[in-house]
């Protein structure tokens, strides 16, 4: 029978392994985006629609562009957008969750109403609508995804803050005349940082997938941009013609990156909250 004491070292070891895998993957993607020749992404009449080979690891597209270079640059773009979007969504969750718990019943009711309204709207339709209203591009993708992913984490933050707001140090701070804003910044925020970290990491793979979905549907970048969603959109019609590499390699690399980050999030949650682990 596995005891709690046995699970702790194993959980930390799994966390270090997952962290090492994610760091290695991100480092390779970033290094590839910086080192690979951008000229490989320009149209070339030399070898259009070439299958994978030593010269072109992921083959080439119908314009002769190297698919490996385009895929790596697309992953770099997805990771950058993912970090920014997940950070914005996490900040929104923290601010609204803390305000709902500390700033009175009226604010709590308003935030709860906004959460219920946002959850009730179909996810993809809400994202497409926001991206369209903003005008597409990086701002449209960031706001469209960030404003549709904060609700669950905000509910968790609200629940955590409501549990600690009656703690002795909180009562002392109120007795000294501290404002709710001071209490939120000095006392509450440090205590919920682990929850925000877990929420950020777990949100990250969802953000990357939804960024790919928006660009796949044509909301975001121009067709010349090497985004993963655009690569999948261009490659899917050619699968039935035997040119499988145009969609398989971008989709597979995206899936592997998402799974690695999702596993890291699970390991962080297990270490920070041992109650979630099972022996």
N, C-alpha and C positions, 0 to 999 in steps of 0.2 A: 504493500500500500504506500502510495506517494504522500508524504507529509508536506505541510506548508514550508518547513525549513528546507526540504529537498527541492521544492519548486522554485524558490527564490534564486539560487545560483543558476539553475537551468534557464529561468526566465531572463536573467541578465545576460547569460551567454547567447541565448537566441536573439536578444536585442542587439548585442554587439555584432553578431553575424549579419542580421538584417541591415543594420546601420552600415556595415562595411560594404555589403552588396549595393545598397543605394548610393553610397558615396562613390564607389567605383563606377557605377553606371552613369551617374551624373557627371563625373569627371571625364569619362570617355566621350559623352555627348558634347559637353562644353569644349573639350579639347578638339574634337572633330569639327565642331562648328567654327572654331578659330583657325585650324590648320588646313582643312580641306580647301582646295582651290575653288573659289566661286565661279571660275570659268567653266567648270564641269556642269554648272547648272544652266549654261547658255545653250540655245539651240545649235545643233551640229548635224551636218549632212553626212558625217562619217559612218555612224552605225546606229540608225534608228531601230527601235524595237529589238535590240539584241538581248538574248537570254543571259542569265547570270554567268559570269566567267571570271577569270583571275584579273582581267583588265577592268571589268565592271562587275563588282561583287553582287549587286542587286539588279543588274541589267540596265537597259536604257529605255526611255519612253519613246513616243512617236516622233518627238523632235530631236532625238539623239542625246538627251540630257541624262547624266549619270544619276541613277535612282538612289545609289548609296549616299551620294553627297546631298541630294535633295531630302532624303529621309533623315539624315543626321541634322541638317539645318532645320527641318520641320520639328524634330524632337526638341532641339534647343529653343525654338520659338514657343513650343508648347510648355516647356518647363518654366520659361521666363514668365509667360502669361499665367501659368498655374500658381507660381509663388505670389505674384502681385494680387491675383484675384482671391486666392485663399486668405491672404493677409487682410485684404479689404473686408471680406466677409466675416472673418474672425473678429475684427475690430467692431463691426456693426453688431455682431452677436454679443460681445462683451458690454458695449455701451447700453444697448437696449435691455439686456438681461439684468444688469446692475440697476439701471433706472427703474425697471419694473419692480424690483425687490425693495428698493430703498426710498423711492420718492413718492410714496403714498398710493392709496387705492386708485385714485383717478388715473395716474400714469400707468399703474399696473393693468388696469382695465383697457386703456388705450393700446398698450403694447400687445396685450393678449388678443385684442380685436384685429390688429394688424397681422399678427402671426396666423390667426385662424383664416383671415382673408387670403394671405399669401399661400398658405398650404392648400386652400381650396381651389386655387387656380392650377390647371394642368401645367406641369413643370416646363416641358419643352415649349409650349405655346407662350408661356410667360417670358421665357428667355428670348425667344424669337421676337416677341413684341417689343421688349426693352431694347434689344440690339437694333431693331429697325428704327425705333423712335430716336435713339442716340445717333444713328447714322452709320452704324457698322464700324469697321476698323477695330483697332485695339481698344479704344474707349467703349465702343458698343459691346464687344465681347466681355471685357472686364466687368462693366456695370450690369450687363444682362445676366451674367453668371453669379456675380457677387450678391446681387439683390434677390436671388432665388435660392441661395444656399445657407443663409444665416439662421433660419428659423429653429431648426432642431438644436443647434448649439446654444442659441439664446434661451431656449426653454431649460436646458441643463444648467446654464449659468444662473438663471433666475432661481431654480430650485436650490442650488448650492448656496447662493447668497441668502435666501430666506432661512436656511438652516443656521447660518452663522450670525445673522443680524441680532439675535438675542444673546449672543455670547457676552461674557463679562467685560471684555475689553471694548466691545462695541457700546455697551451701556455706559461705561466710564467715559468713552469719547463723547457720547451724546451729552452726558452730564457736564462735561467741560465746555459745552457750547460749540462743539465742532459741527460744521455744516455737513450735510449729506455728501456734497462733492468732495470735501476733505476726507471723510470716512471712506468713500468709494475708492479714492486714489491711494491713500496711505494704508488702509487696513484690508480692504476687500480685494483689490486687484492682485497683490502678491499671493493671496491665498488661492485664487482661481487660476493662476498662471499654468499649473499642470493641466487643468481641464482645458484651457485654451490651446496649449501645445498639442494635446491629444486630438482636439477638435480640428486644429489646423492640418495636422498630418493626415487624419482620416478624410478630411475634405479634399485634400490635394488631388488624389486620383480621380475623384468624381469631377473636379473642375477640369482636369485634363481631358477626360472623356467628353464632357459637354462642350469644351472648346473645339474638339475635333468634330462633334456633331454639328455645331453651328457653322463651321467652315465647310463641312461636307454639304450642308444645305445651301451654301452660297452667301451666308451672312458673316461678313468679316473682312476678308482679304481679297485682293485681285487674284485672278487665276494664275498669274505669274509667281505668286508668293509660294514658297515651298512649305506650306502648312500641311500637317498630316491629313486633315480632313479633305483638303483639296487634292492631295495625292490619291486618297481613297476614292474620291469622286471621279477623278480622271481614270483610275485603273479599273474600277468595277465593271464598266461596259466591255472591257477587253478580256475578261476572264473566260467567257464562252468561246473566244477566238483562240484560246491556248496561251495567251500572254499573261499567265497567272502572277508573274513576279511584280507586275505593276501595282497590284493591290495587296498581295500576300505579305510582302516584306514590310511595307509601311504599317499595315495592320498588326503584324506579329510583333514588331519592335515596340509599338505603342502598348500592346497588351502586356508585354514583359515588363516595361517600365511601370505601368499602372499596378501590376501585381506585386512588384518589388516594394513600391511605396506603400501599398495597402497592407502588406505584411509587416512593414516597419511600424505602421500606425497601430496594428494589433499588438505587436510586441511592447510598444511604449505603454499602451493602455494596460496590458497585463502587469508590467512592472510597477506602474504608478498606482494601480488598483488591483491588488492580488486577488480580490474577491471574484474577478472576472476569469481567473485561470481555473482549469479543471484538471485534476490529477488522474 
